[in-house]
Amino acid sequence: MGINDVESCINAMKKLKDCALACYDDIELEGLILDGNIVVKFSEMLLLDGCFVIEYIREHCKVIPFGEERIIKRECIRKQLKRDLLLVENQLPFFVLTTLHDMSKEDEEIPFINMVKNTFSLANKSFVETEETLMRNLIAYKQQSSDVHLKYFSDFAVFMDYLIDSDKDVSLLRMNGIIVNKIGDDKEVANFFNKIGKGIVVSDDYYYEEECRKAVQYCEKPLNRIMANVRHNYFNTPWAGISTFAAVILLLLTVTQIVLSFISTLKNSS
């Protein structure tokens, strides 16, 4: 990128500064607008940070101009950067990124929105150690966005908190292929969802309302309650199941013996 291109990008950021400033609720807009030096620094920050994010996304998607080297060569650093870029406090307005991308893109380059989705895609049922930071920031973003009506991540966290109380619940979901545990310890996953669901305000248009209603109806059926109670009290471990099964067999044999003895007594008396 030449000097003229940099000047063009700086001018573009200056034009977007008011819209960009409006995206940050905790900034005193009037003070910044009056202070021209701060506004210039803010525009430069948008340019530098925006260019870095775009290059990060392009490198992730292997869109690297011929002859240029990667700016991030170590995979561990790339993963840490991905986590940090998703933090609420590190967010840049998306229109800033699209503007810089359009000004610097190569011919026939992959659509930018596709590259963003590829870079920051979230595996919807795979949980690793960095997932708590990511989920908390996605929830915070959704909770603070007044224009977002369906708060999928917030509702998902609440729904999973309803489903999971202990590591046994995680084990059941994992064995049925509902979630994939990459942490290794089911108890940690249970703690994750028990913590992540606290303090979340459930929206009026709760996304999982129908699923919750069906689950409650299923649990309220007498037969299902009896079967759940039997499994919980008598088949909660393999050894308990074996002991229960052996006790049932012994009881059946005892009853059979009593019946046969009674029939034999009747025959002898007759």
Secondary structure, DSSP 8 states (H G I E B T S, - for coil): --HHHHHHHHHHHHHHHHHHHTT-TTS-HHHHHH-HHHHHHHHHHHHHHHHHHHHHHHHHTT---TT---S---HHHHHHHHHHHTSGGG---HHHHHHHHHHH--TT---HHHHHHHHH---TTEE-TTHHHHHHHHHHHHHH-TT----HHHHHHHHHHHH-SSHHHHHHHHHTTS-EE-SS-HHHHHHHHHHHTTT----TT-TTHHHHHHHHHHHHSHHHHHHHHHHHHHSSSHHHHHHHHHHHHHHHHHHHHHHHHHHHHHHHH-
